[in-house]
Amino acid sequence: MVDERTGKAGVVMGHEGPYVQLRPPCGGLEWDVPPDALRHPSQAEGLSAKVAVANGRWGR
């Protein structure tokens, strides 16, 4: 999902109160996002996140 407030992509990790918790695709700290500020990633955003994860696995 993409946080429309910041443009950052993240993986949904859960819900905490009224918020959805996202974590960066390559790991890191979760952040809270109101559900109305979420959207599905475009094809380009989804591919970019997948490439970042793959690069992280290969140490680039």
PDB file as gemmi writes it, atoms N, CA and C in Angstrom:
CRYST1    1.000    1.000    1.000  90.00  90.00  90.00 P 1                      
ATOM      1  N   MET A   1       0.838  -1.164   0.000  1.00  0.00           N  
ATOM      2  CA  MET A   1       0.000   0.000   0.000  1.00  0.00           C  
ATOM      3  C   MET A   1       0.892   1.240   0.000  1.00  0.00           C  
ATOM      4  N   VAL A   2       0.305   2.365  -0.390  1.00  0.00           N  
ATOM      5  CA  VAL A   2       1.040   3.622  -0.435  1.00  0.00           C  
ATOM      6  C   VAL A   2       0.365   4.621   0.495  1.00  0.00           C  
ATOM      7  N   ASP A   3       1.165   5.267   1.312  1.00  0.00           N  
ATOM      8  CA  ASP A   3       0.703   6.342   2.186  1.00  0.00           C  
ATOM      9  C   ASP A   3       0.621   7.594   1.317  1.00  0.00           C  
ATOM     10  N   GLU A   4      -0.591   8.040   1.015  1.00  0.00           N  
ATOM     11  CA  GLU A   4      -0.755   9.195   0.118  1.00  0.00           C  
ATOM     12  C   GLU A   4      -0.206  10.482   0.717  1.00  0.00           C  
ATOM     13  N   ARG A   5      -0.072  10.535   2.031  1.00  0.00           N  
ATOM     14  CA  ARG A   5       0.443  11.755   2.666  1.00  0.00           C  
ATOM     15  C   ARG A   5       1.918  11.952   2.357  1.00  0.00           C  
ATOM     16  N   THR A   6       2.661  10.846   2.238  1.00  0.00           N  
ATOM     17  CA  THR A   6       4.108  10.936   2.041  1.00  0.00           C  
ATOM     18  C   THR A   6       4.573  10.344   0.720  1.00  0.00           C  
ATOM     19  N   GLY A   7       3.734   9.499   0.098  1.00  0.00           N  
ATOM     20  CA  GLY A   7       4.124   8.827  -1.128  1.00  0.00           C  
ATOM     21  C   GLY A   7       4.959   7.581  -0.876  1.00  0.00           C  
ATOM     22  N   LYS A   8       5.162   7.207   0.397  1.00  0.00           N  
ATOM     23  CA  LYS A   8       5.980   6.035   0.729  1.00  0.00           C  
ATOM     24  C   LYS A   8       5.152   4.763   0.606  1.00  0.00           C  
ATOM     25  N   ALA A   9       5.770   3.729   0.036  1.00  0.00           N  
ATOM     26  CA  ALA A   9       5.138   2.419  -0.064  1.00  0.00           C  
ATOM     27  C   ALA A   9       5.456   1.624   1.187  1.00  0.00           C  
ATOM     28  N   GLY A  10       4.523   0.765   1.582  1.00  0.00           N  
ATOM     29  CA  GLY A  10       4.749  -0.069   2.757  1.00  0.00           C  
ATOM     30  C   GLY A  10       3.905  -1.331   2.706  1.00  0.00           C  
ATOM     31  N   VAL A  11       4.283  -2.274   3.536  1.00  0.00           N  
ATOM     32  CA  VAL A  11       3.571  -3.542   3.674  1.00  0.00           C  
ATOM     33  C   VAL A  11       2.660  -3.408   4.894  1.00  0.00           C  
ATOM     34  N   VAL A  12       1.398  -3.767   4.740  1.00  0.00           N  
ATOM     35  CA  VAL A  12       0.469  -3.703   5.861  1.00  0.00           C  
ATOM     36  C   VAL A  12       0.864  -4.755   6.888  1.00  0.00           C  
ATOM     37  N   MET A  13       1.087  -4.298   8.125  1.00  0.00           N  
ATOM     38  CA  MET A  13       1.492  -5.196   9.205  1.00  0.00           C  
ATOM     39  C   MET A  13       0.355  -5.451  10.183  1.00  0.00           C  
ATOM     40  N   GLY A  14      -0.625  -4.561  10.233  1.00  0.00           N  
ATOM     41  CA  GLY A  14      -1.728  -4.738  11.160  1.00  0.00           C  
ATOM     42  C   GLY A  14      -2.493  -3.446  11.347  1.00  0.00           C  
ATOM     43  N   HIS A  15      -3.362  -3.477  12.365  1.00  0.00           N  
ATOM     44  CA  HIS A  15      -4.177  -2.316  12.693  1.00  0.00           C  
ATOM     45  C   HIS A  15      -3.949  -1.990  14.163  1.00  0.00           C  
ATOM     46  N   GLU A  16      -3.857  -0.724  14.477  1.00  0.00           N  
ATOM     47  CA  GLU A  16      -3.722  -0.270  15.857  1.00  0.00           C  
ATOM     48  C   GLU A  16      -4.708   0.876  16.041  1.00  0.00           C  
ATOM     49  N   GLY A  17      -5.779   0.603  16.751  1.00  0.00           N  
ATOM     50  CA  GLY A  17      -6.828   1.604  16.911  1.00  0.00           C  
ATOM     51  C   GLY A  17      -7.410   1.935  15.553  1.00  0.00           C  
ATOM     52  N   PRO A  18      -7.520   3.222  15.247  1.00  0.00           N  
ATOM     53  CA  PRO A  18      -8.101   3.607  13.961  1.00  0.00           C  
ATOM     54  C   PRO A  18      -7.095   3.623  12.803  1.00  0.00           C  
ATOM     55  N   TYR A  19      -5.865   3.239  13.054  1.00  0.00           N  
ATOM     56  CA  TYR A  19      -4.808   3.333  12.054  1.00  0.00           C  
ATOM     57  C   TYR A  19      -4.399   1.976  11.493  1.00  0.00           C  
ATOM     58  N   VAL A  20      -3.871   2.008  10.273  1.00  0.00           N  
ATOM     59  CA  VAL A  20      -3.249   0.844   9.647  1.00  0.00           C  
ATOM     60  C   VAL A  20      -1.747   1.042   9.805  1.00  0.00           C  
ATOM     61  N   GLN A  21      -1.051  -0.017  10.172  1.00  0.00           N  
ATOM     62  CA  GLN A  21       0.395   0.077  10.347  1.00  0.00           C  
ATOM     63  C   GLN A  21       1.094  -0.455   9.108  1.00  0.00           C  
ATOM     64  N   LEU A  22       1.984   0.372   8.564  1.00  0.00           N  
ATOM     65  CA  LEU A  22       2.786  -0.001   7.399  1.00  0.00           C  
ATOM     66  C   LEU A  22       4.240  -0.118   7.816  1.00  0.00           C  
ATOM     67  N   ARG A  23       4.956  -0.997   7.126  1.00  0.00           N  
ATOM     68  CA  ARG A  23       6.400  -1.156   7.324  1.00  0.00           C  
ATOM     69  C   ARG A  23       7.060  -1.035   5.955  1.00  0.00           C  
ATOM     70  N   PRO A  24       8.207  -0.377   5.848  1.00  0.00           N  
ATOM     71  CA  PRO A  24       8.903  -0.294   4.562  1.00  0.00           C  
ATOM     72  C   PRO A  24       9.159  -1.693   3.999  1.00  0.00           C  
ATOM     73  N   PRO A  25       9.111  -1.860   2.679  1.00  0.00           N  
ATOM     74  CA  PRO A  25       9.304  -3.179   2.062  1.00  0.00           C  
ATOM     75  C   PRO A  25      10.618  -3.857   2.451  1.00  0.00           C  
ATOM     76  N   CYS A  26      11.661  -3.091   2.700  1.00  0.00           N  
ATOM     77  CA  CYS A  26      12.961  -3.670   3.047  1.00  0.00           C  
ATOM     78  C   CYS A  26      13.170  -3.764   4.551  1.00  0.00           C  
ATOM     79  N   GLY A  27      12.118  -3.527   5.327  1.00  0.00           N  
ATOM     80  CA  GLY A  27      12.219  -3.584   6.778  1.00  0.00           C  
ATOM     81  C   GLY A  27      12.422  -2.208   7.364  1.00  0.00           C  
ATOM     82  N   GLY A  28      12.248  -2.121   8.651  1.00  0.00           N  
ATOM     83  CA  GLY A  28      12.392  -0.845   9.336  1.00  0.00           C  
ATOM     84  C   GLY A  28      11.221  -0.616  10.265  1.00  0.00           C  
ATOM     85  N   LEU A  29      11.116   0.590  10.748  1.00  0.00           N  
ATOM     86  CA  LEU A  29      10.078   0.939  11.701  1.00  0.00           C  
ATOM     87  C   LEU A  29       8.720   1.114  11.021  1.00  0.00           C  
ATOM     88  N   GLU A  30       7.707   0.620  11.694  1.00  0.00           N  
ATOM     89  CA  GLU A  30       6.344   0.786  11.202  1.00  0.00           C  
ATOM     90  C   GLU A  30       5.882   2.219  11.458  1.00  0.00           C  
ATOM     91  N   TRP A  31       4.923   2.652  10.667  1.00  0.00           N  
ATOM     92  CA  TRP A  31       4.298   3.942  10.909  1.00  0.00           C  
ATOM     93  C   TRP A  31       2.791   3.792  10.737  1.00  0.00           C  
ATOM     94  N   ASP A  32       2.052   4.677  11.394  1.00  0.00           N  
ATOM     95  CA  ASP A  32       0.595   4.632  11.384  1.00  0.00           C  
ATOM     96  C   ASP A  32       0.040   5.511  10.277  1.00  0.00           C  
ATOM     97  N   VAL A  33      -0.981   4.985   9.599  1.00  0.00           N  
ATOM     98  CA  VAL A  33      -1.609   5.693   8.495  1.00  0.00           C  
ATOM     99  C   VAL A  33      -3.125   5.603   8.660  1.00  0.00           C  
ATOM    100  N   PRO A  34      -3.828   6.730   8.551  1.00  0.00           N  
ATOM    101  CA  PRO A  34      -5.286   6.639   8.558  1.00  0.00           C  
ATOM    102  C   PRO A  34      -5.745   5.864   7.320  1.00  0.00           C  
ATOM    103  N   PRO A  35      -6.743   5.003   7.450  1.00  0.00           N  
ATOM    104  CA  PRO A  35      -7.180   4.194   6.305  1.00  0.00           C  
ATOM    105  C   PRO A  35      -7.549   5.011   5.064  1.00  0.00           C  
ATOM    106  N   ASP A  36      -8.081   6.215   5.263  1.00  0.00           N  
ATOM    107  CA  ASP A  36      -8.470   7.023   4.103  1.00  0.00           C  
ATOM    108  C   ASP A  36      -7.269   7.641   3.385  1.00  0.00           C  
ATOM    109  N   ALA A  37      -6.062   7.484   3.922  1.00  0.00           N  
ATOM    110  CA  ALA A  37      -4.843   7.999   3.284  1.00  0.00           C  
ATOM    111  C   ALA A  37      -4.061   6.890   2.584  1.00  0.00           C  
ATOM    112  N   LEU A  38      -4.671   5.707   2.443  1.00  0.00           N  
ATOM    113  CA  LEU A  38      -4.006   4.583   1.782  1.00  0.00           C  
ATOM    114  C   LEU A  38      -4.544   4.376   0.373  1.00  0.00           C  
ATOM    115  N   ARG A  39      -3.668   3.909  -0.488  1.00  0.00           N  
ATOM    116  CA  ARG A  39      -4.105   3.507  -1.830  1.00  0.00           C  
ATOM    117  C   ARG A  39      -3.219   2.362  -2.289  1.00  0.00           C  
ATOM    118  N   HIS A  40      -3.699   1.635  -3.278  1.00  0.00           N  
ATOM    119  CA  HIS A  40      -2.890   0.572  -3.867  1.00  0.00           C  
ATOM    120  C   HIS A  40      -1.786   1.203  -4.703  1.00  0.00           C  
ATOM    121  N   PRO A  41      -0.621   0.579  -4.757  1.00  0.00           N  
ATOM    122  CA  PRO A  41       0.471   1.140  -5.555  1.00  0.00           C  
ATOM    123  C   PRO A  41       0.201   0.997  -7.044  1.00  0.00           C  
ATOM    124  N   SER A  42       0.754   1.931  -7.814  1.00  0.00           N  
ATOM    125  CA  SER A  42       0.709   1.800  -9.270  1.00  0.00           C  
ATOM    126  C   SER A  42       1.631   0.648  -9.655  1.00  0.00           C  
ATOM    127  N   GLN A  43       1.579   0.232 -10.905  1.00  0.00           N  
ATOM    128  CA  GLN A  43       2.485  -0.838 -11.350  1.00  0.00           C  
ATOM    129  C   GLN A  43       3.939  -0.432 -11.156  1.00  0.00           C  
ATOM    130  N   ALA A  44       4.260   0.810 -11.472  1.00  0.00           N  
ATOM    131  CA  ALA A  44       5.645   1.280 -11.336  1.00  0.00           C  
ATOM    132  C   ALA A  44       6.075   1.288  -9.876  1.00  0.00           C  
ATOM    133  N   GLU A  45       5.203   1.738  -8.972  1.00  0.00           N  
ATOM    134  CA  GLU A  45       5.538   1.761  -7.549  1.00  0.00           C  
ATOM    135  C   GLU A  45       5.713   0.340  -7.006  1.00  0.00           C  
ATOM    136  N   GLY A  46       4.848  -0.560  -7.420  1.00  0.00           N  
ATOM    137  CA  GLY A  46       4.951  -1.950  -6.980  1.00  0.00           C  
ATOM    138  C   GLY A  46       6.243  -2.592  -7.456  1.00  0.00           C  
ATOM    139  N   LEU A  47       6.586  -2.351  -8.715  1.00  0.00           N  
ATOM    140  CA  LEU A  47       7.823  -2.906  -9.265  1.00  0.00           C  
ATOM    141  C   LEU A  47       9.044  -2.309  -8.569  1.00  0.00           C  
ATOM    142  N   SER A  48       9.014  -1.022  -8.302  1.00  0.00           N  
ATOM    143  CA  SER A  48      10.123  -0.363  -7.617  1.00  0.00           C  
ATOM    144  C   SER A  48      10.344  -0.965  -6.235  1.00  0.00           C  
ATOM    145  N   ALA A  49       9.252  -1.222  -5.507  1.00  0.00           N  
ATOM    146  CA  ALA A  49       9.374  -1.830  -4.174  1.00  0.00           C  
ATOM    147  C   ALA A  49       9.947  -3.240  -4.274  1.00  0.00           C  
ATOM    148  N   LYS A  50       9.514  -4.007  -5.267  1.00  0.00           N  
ATOM    149  CA  LYS A  50      10.029  -5.371  -5.435  1.00  0.00           C  
ATOM    150  C   LYS A  50      11.514  -5.361  -5.788  1.00  0.00           C  
ATOM    151  N   VAL A  51      11.941  -4.429  -6.606  1.00  0.00           N  
ATOM    152  CA  VAL A  51      13.355  -4.318  -6.975  1.00  0.00           C  
ATOM    153  C   VAL A  51      14.179  -3.941  -5.741  1.00  0.00           C  
ATOM    154  N   ALA A  52      13.664  -3.031  -4.911  1.00  0.00           N  
ATOM    155  CA  ALA A  52      14.380  -2.640  -3.693  1.00  0.00           C  
ATOM    156  C   ALA A  52      14.563  -3.833  -2.763  1.00  0.00           C  
ATOM    157  N   VAL A  53      13.544  -4.647  -2.628  1.00  0.00           N  
ATOM    158  CA  VAL A  53      13.643  -5.835  -1.775  1.00  0.00           C  
ATOM    159  C   VAL A  53      14.670  -6.807  -2.357  1.00  0.00           C  
ATOM    160  N   ALA A  54      14.609  -7.041  -3.673  1.00  0.00           N  
ATOM    161  CA  ALA A  54      15.567  -7.955  -4.314  1.00  0.00           C  
ATOM    162  C   ALA A  54      16.989  -7.439  -4.171  1.00  0.00           C  
ATOM    163  N   ASN A  55      17.194  -6.139  -4.352  1.00  0.00           N  
ATOM    164  CA  ASN A  55      18.537  -5.573  -4.212  1.00  0.00           C  
ATOM    165  C   ASN A  55      19.033  -5.736  -2.782  1.00  0.00           C  
ATOM    166  N   GLY A  56      18.148  -5.617  -1.810  1.00  0.00           N  
ATOM    167  CA  GLY A  56      18.533  -5.787  -0.417  1.00  0.00           C  
ATOM    168  C   GLY A  56      18.994  -7.209  -0.137  1.00  0.00           C  
ATOM    169  N   ARG A  57      18.376  -8.176  -0.796  1.00  0.00           N  
ATOM    170  CA  ARG A  57      18.771  -9.570  -0.603  1.00  0.00           C  
ATOM    171  C   ARG A  57      20.148  -9.838  -1.198  1.00  0.00           C  
ATOM    172  N   TRP A  58      20.457  -9.138  -2.281  1.00  0.00           N  
ATOM    173  CA  TRP A  58      21.731  -9.386  -2.973  1.00  0.00           C  
ATOM    174  C   TRP A  58      22.828  -8.429  -2.539  1.00  0.00           C  
ATOM    175  N   GLY A  59      22.539  -7.575  -1.574  1.00  0.00           N  
ATOM    176  CA  GLY A  59      23.570  -6.696  -1.014  1.00  0.00           C  
ATOM    177  C   GLY A  59      23.974  -5.539  -1.896  1.00  0.00           C  
ATOM    178  N   ARG A  60      23.062  -5.063  -2.708  1.00  0.00           N  
ATOM    179  CA  ARG A  60      23.400  -3.934  -3.578  1.00  0.00           C  
ATOM    180  C   ARG A  60      22.860  -2.647  -3.034  1.00  0.00           C  
TER     181      ARG A  60                                                      
END                                                                             
